[in-house]
Structure formats: C-alpha cells, structure tokens
Amino acid sequence: MAPLAPASKGMLLPVSNSARGAADESLFKGSAMTKRGAYAALAYMSCAVLLVLFNKAALSLYSFPFANVITLFQMICSTALLYAMKRWKIISFTVGEPWASDSGSLLPFRTILQTLPLSLSYLLYMLASMESVRGVNVPMYTTLRRTTVVFTMTMEYLLTRQKYSFPIFGSVALIVFGAFVAGARDLSFDAYGYAIVFVANITTAIYLATIARVGKSSGLNSFGLMWCNGLVCGPILLFWTFIRGDLQSTINFPYLYSPGFQIVMLSSCIMAFFLNYSIFLNTTLNSAVTQTMCGNLKDLFTVGLGWILFGGLPFDLLNVIGQVLGFLGSGLYAYCKLKGK
C-alpha cells in the first residue's frame, strides 16, 4: 500500500491509506505480503521486543508496582509527540490531508466519537498487557501470548467472516500445541498471572480486529487513530490512577529520581509510541492475524533476552520442544503469507 504523497520533504514516517477500497480488502483476504508490509512487520517485531524488556525492567528490576502509571506515562508521551509533530507539519492525521497544511485544527469531536470503540478496546488492551507482564516470567509470558492468534482469528471471523486455508490453520494449531508443551512444567506457577495473560490475549484480539474496521471508516491514518486513542484513554486512565492513589504513591517511589529508572521509563514511553504506530501500520497493510503472528515470530528474541536478563523458567526438554514447535508454526504461517496461500 503506497504512502500518501508528501507535500513537504519533511515527511519521514509512512502512514496507512484507508481509502484504497478493493486494494485494501485484498490485504485482509489472504493475499501475499508486500515488501512494505514486510518492513512494517519487522518494525513491529523490533519495537515489541524492546518494549517488553523495558517494561519488565521497570516492574521487576526496580519493583515499580504501578503498571497503570507506566501506561499513563506512555499515553502522555505519545500524545505530546503527536501534537508536536502535527504542529511542526511533520505528520497529518487524516487520509488526503497535505502534510504541510497550514490548518491549525486537529480533529473534530465527531471524529473522536467515531473512534470511541477503538479507543476503549485500546485502553483494555494496554492495561491487560501491562499487568500480564508482572506475574509471569518473560519466557512463559511470550509462550502464553502465542495463543492470541486463536482469539484473533475468532474475532476476524465474527466481524468480517474471514476464512483461512488449511496450511494457515495447521500453523496456528502447531503454535498452540507448542505453547501447551512449553508450559507443561509451569502450569502451577501463578494462576492469577496466567489468567491475566489470557485476558490480555482476548483484549489484543478485540483491539486488532477493531483497528481494521474503525481505521477504514473514520478516514484517519495511523497517527490520527493514535491521537484519538490518547485523547479518549488518557483522561480515563489519569482519573483511575488518581482515585486509586497510584499517582501519589509514584511520587514517593524510592527510585523515582534514579537515573537508571528514569532512562528505563523514558525508553518505555518512546518505544510504546513506535510500537503503537507499527501496530496500526502492520495491521492495515497486512491483517490482524498477520500482526498477531509477527508477535509470535519476535518471541525468539524476547525469550532469549528475557531469560538472559531476568531469568525465570528453566529451559528443560519440554520447554525447548514447545518453543521450537511454536517458532516452526510461526515460520509456516509467514511462508504461507508470503506465498499468498
């Protein structure tokens, strides 16, 4: 999918164009992945690996107990960056808007209301995903998150009646089987942690499926959708963290002024911005299921780095077999997608 033609040489970041009708539909019906779609997938995987590690460092190494506050900081950072880039005419929010437009307006309230389902699903996705990192070690977190693809396929079928070929179903089955094999020796580790991960899987599926529908109907590009998410979710999360006392407790956090903790938090906020952008781009250029499968492929690096940096689940024979099966399933899906099967 080609990016918008820039009116200024200052445009650096590509956005999705939701106005291409039939061309877009083919991307959601199992066509082969384009080169630009492959770049978007690689960008997402890189950002996702780094963000999980930064979040885990804040929650575990520094024992920061307020996942909601991290999410709030990420939203504030993202919204501030979008506002600055819009004012500096680096980006646009809508499809067809000139990049160097002199218009000082952002988005009408009616458009923000139109994206409300996406914003609310995003809030649930962010909160559940952040909380799920806390109670499960990184290797098992990535293993359980691989089952998201089942929920995503279910949501796509319910919303768009999307159907998949036998090789796609085979790759998904292999991934799920590998996840159960890998977790066979860790099923009693933390019932609450495991439950939250599965809640995160469900909210992720809803969020990714909603991106495709709302993105097409709203006329907004990736940055516009991110802006609406920040405007709707930011105040809600600010109010929630305030009444819970998380903001006051954060002020008294012993490592708040530690340079190491501040670097981790700043890196987490920046990576969250690029991750959200790459999620929108990858989902609109490819599909919600492809986005989920990219999350499975990047797990190879997340598992390895997480095990080295944070420790956790020992890599016994069953765990290794399960991880390998999961990666083989992800690789099979990627092959089928690239070949258009």
N, C-alpha and C positions, 0 to 999 in steps of 0.2 A: 504494500500500500504506500503510495508516494506521499511525502510530506507536503505541507502547504508551501506554495511558492513564496519565499520571503520577499518582503518589500524593503528589507534592510539587510545589510551584510552582518548586522549584529546578531541575527538569529543563529543560535548554536544547537538547540535541542529539538529533535523531531517530535511531532505530535501525531496522534491518530486522526484520520479524517473520516468522520462517521457519515458522510454524505455520499458515499460512493455506491450505495444501493446494492445491486447484484454482485458487484465485486466483493463487497464486504460479506455478503451472505455466503459466498463460496468458501470464505475462510472459516466459517463456522460449520461447514458441512463436510469436513474431512479432506480438503484439498491439500496439495503438497505445500510445505512450508517455504516461504520466500526467503531470499538472502536477508532482507531487512527484518523479517520475522525471526530468523536465526540470531541476528545481532541483538534483538530485543530480549530473546530468551537467555542469551549469555549474560547480558547486562543484569537481568533479574537475578540469575543464579549467583553472580558475584556479590551483588548488594545483599542478598538474603543471607549468605554465609557470614559476612562481616557483621550484619545487624544482630544475628542470633548470638554471636560471640561477644559483642559489646553489651548486649542486654544481660547475658549470663554473667559477665564480669561485674556489672553493677549490682545484680541481685544476689550473687553468690560470693564473689571475692570481697566485695565491700559490704555485703549483707544489708543492702538497701532494701527495706521491707515494703516499699510503696510502688508497686508496678503501675498503678493508675497515675501516679505523678510523673513517671517516666513517659507514659503515653501522652499526658497533657503537655509536657515539655516538647515532645516530638511534634504535636499538633501546632503549638505556638510557633516553633521554629519553621515548620513547613509553611504556615500561613504568612509569616513575616517574609520569608524568601519569595513566595509567590507575589506578594504585594509589591515588594521592591522591584522584582523583575518586570512586573506589569507596568509600573510607573516609569521604569527606565527603558520601556519599549523593547525589552529582550524577548518577551513572550506575548501571546494572545490567549484569551480564554475561550473563544468561540471559533467554530469552523467558518472559514471565509473572511474572518476579520484581518485586516492588514496588520502585519507585525509592528510597523512603525506608525500605527494610528495615533492621531492626536487626541482621540477621545479620552477624557479623564474618567469616564464611568467604568465601573467594574461589571457587575451583573445585576439585572433586575431581581426584585424579591420574588416575582412569579417563577423565574427560572430556578431559584434556590429551592422553592417549594416543590418544584417538579422533581428535583433530585433527592427529596427527603428520604424515600425508601433506600436509596444507595447510601446516604449518609448514616442512617441509623444502622444498617447492616454493617457498615464500616466500623462504627463505634463498637458494636458487639464483637466483631472480628478482632479488632485491636486489643480490647480488654481481655478476651478469652485467650488470644495468642500470647500476650504478655504474661498472664497469670500461669499459663501452662508451662512456661519455661522454668518456673521456680521449683516445682515439686518433683521434676523428673530430670535425671542426668541427661546430658546432651546426646549421647548415643541412642538412648531409649526414646528421647523426645523426637528425634528425627525418624526413628523406626516407626513409632506410632503415627506420626504425621503423614506417613506414606499412604495410610488408608483414606486420606482425604479424597483421593481420586474417586472412590466409590460414591461418596456423598455428592461430589461434583457432577459425576455422570448422571446420578439420580435427579439432581436439580435441573440439569440441562434437558433431560427427557421430560420432566414435568412442565418446564417453562416453554420449551421450543420443540418438543418431540424429537430431539436429536437422537439418531441411532448410530451405532458403531459396528464396524466389521468384526468378524471372528478373531483376527490377529490382535485387534485392539483389546477385546475382551480377554484374550489369553494373556496379554502383557499385564493387564490390571490384576487378573487372578494370581499371576506369579508374584506380583508385588505384595498383595495382601497375604498370600501364603508365607512369603519371606518374612513379613513383619511379625506374624504369629510365631514362626520358628525362632526368630531372633529374640523375641520377648518371652520365650517359654520358661526361662530360668529367672525371670524378673517380674512375674505377674503379681507377686505379693509385695512388691517394693513400696508402693504408695497408692492406695485405692483412690484417694482424692485427686492426686496428681494425674493418674491415668484418666479419671472421669473428665477432668478439665481439658485434657488434650483432645478427647473425643468431642467435647463441646466446641473446642476451637476448630476441629475438623468440620463440624456442621456449619458453624458461622462463616468459615472460609468459603465453603461451597456456596452458601447463600450470597455472600458478597461478590464472588467471581461471576456467578450467574446474573446478578443484578447489574454489574458493570456493563455487560453486553446489551442488556435491554435499555437501561437508562441512558447509556452513552449514545446509542443510536437515535433516541427520541428527543433528547434535550438540545442537540446542536452544539454541545460543548466538546472541546478537545480534552486531552488528558489533564492539562493544567486547570481548565475550568472545573472539571469534576473534583480535582483535589481541593480547589478553592472552596467549593460548596461543602465538601466534607469538613473542612476546617471551621467554616462559619457556623455550621449546624452542631457539630460534635464538640467543638472547643468549649462553648459556654456550658453545655450539659456536663461535661467532664469536670470543668472548673467548679461548678456548683457541687457536684458529687464529692470531689476531693475535699472541698471546704467543709461540708457538713460532717464528713467522716473524721475530720481533724488531721487528715494526711498532710495538708499544706503546713500547718503549724508544727507537726512532728518533723517534717522535712527541714524546717528552719533550725531545729535542734539536733539534726543528724550530725554525729561527730565527724564524719568525713566530708561534710558539705564543702568545706574550703580546701580540701586536699587537692593538689594539682592533678594527681593521678585520677581521682574520682571525677573531677571536672572534665578532664580530657575524655574519659570514658563516656560521660553523659553527652558531651558535645558531639563526639563521634557517633553516638547512637542517634542523636537527633538528625544529624546530616545524612546518615545512611538511611534513616527512616524516610526522609524526603525522596531520595533517589530510588528507594525500594518501591514506594507508592507510585512514583512516576513509571517505573519499569513494569509494575504490575498492570497498570492501565494500558501501557503500550503493548505489552506481550499478549494480554487478554484480547485486545481489539484487533491486533494484527494476526493472531493465531486463533486461540479459543480458550475457554475456561478450563477445559480438560488439559490442553497443552500447557497452560500456566501451572496447573497442579503437577503435571508430570515433570516440568522443569524443577519444581521444588523437590521432587524425588531424586533427580539426577544430581543436584547440587549437594545432596546429603553425603555423598562420598567424602567431600572435603569437610563438611560440618562435623561428621562423625570423627574423622581423623584428627582434626584440630581440637575438637571438643574433648576428645579422650586424652590428648597430649597436655592441653592447658588446664582442664578442670577435673580429669579423672572420671570415675564413675563405674559403669558396668564393665566387668572383665570380659575380654573377647575370647570366650571359650568356643568350643567347636560349633555348638548350636547357633551361637550368636554370629559367628563368622559365616556359616552356611546361610542363615537368614539374610544377612546383609548382602551376600553375593547374589542370592535369588532376587532380592529387591532391585539391585542395580541391573541385573540382567533383564528384568521386566521393564524397567525404565528405558534401558537401551533398545529393547524390542519396540516399545512404543515410539521412541524417537525415530527409529529406522522406518517404521510404518508411516509416520507422519511425513518424513522427508520424501518418501516414495509416493505419497498420496494415497495410501491404501486405507 
